[in-house]
Amino acid sequence: MVEMDMRKSPACSFVPEIRNS
């Protein structure tokens, strides 16, 4: 899933929920 992508991407800035998941 995009979970990993978001983790290493700056997206985690506005999508902390994904990192939490």
N, C-alpha and C positions, 0 to 999 in steps of 0.2 A: 504493500500500500504506500501512499504518499507520506506515511508517517515518517519513515527514515529520511526521505527527501526534505521534509519540513524541518526535521531535527537539525540537519547540517545546513539548511538554508536559512536565510534571514526571516523567512516566513514565520518562524517560531515566535517572532516578535509580536505578531498580531494573531497568532493561532496557538496560544499556550495550551489550549484544550487538546490539540492533537498530540503535543508532547506528553501531556498527562496520560492520554489514552495508551 
